[in-house]
Amino acid sequence: MADNTQKNPKDWVSGDDPMTGAQESYLKTLAEQAHKPDPTEHDLTKAEASKLIDTMRQKAGLEK
């Protein structure tokens, strides 16, 4: 059985919508923890924010 619980952000129907409030808040938290500039100062889409969250989590060692 294929696992379809995770979809690539580029395949999201709403991927071009602006990032959500939750994404913005989490990105700010990750940036603060990493002592990096706030990435939410740029207008990000949901898909871009998701990819950036994944990248920042990997760099912080928060990914499995």
Steps between C-alpha positions, in 0.01 A plus 500: 500500500641839400545766766318810379499688830785724388493690175784692344429872550539562127197273449276688745191656348534791745881514488499844340283646777674718760660315790272433794526672836622174653777470241605860556510453877698176476749650255558792737559258787743289299689811384529629856629163622754489217598867545410563134318794339122483502404334170140615533597852401466366144166409350507121493247261358373201698724272295809719544438528874459124530827433318680760712363346821625158389843640417532689827384198702761280329778750569390521864501120531126488565423260215489127552 
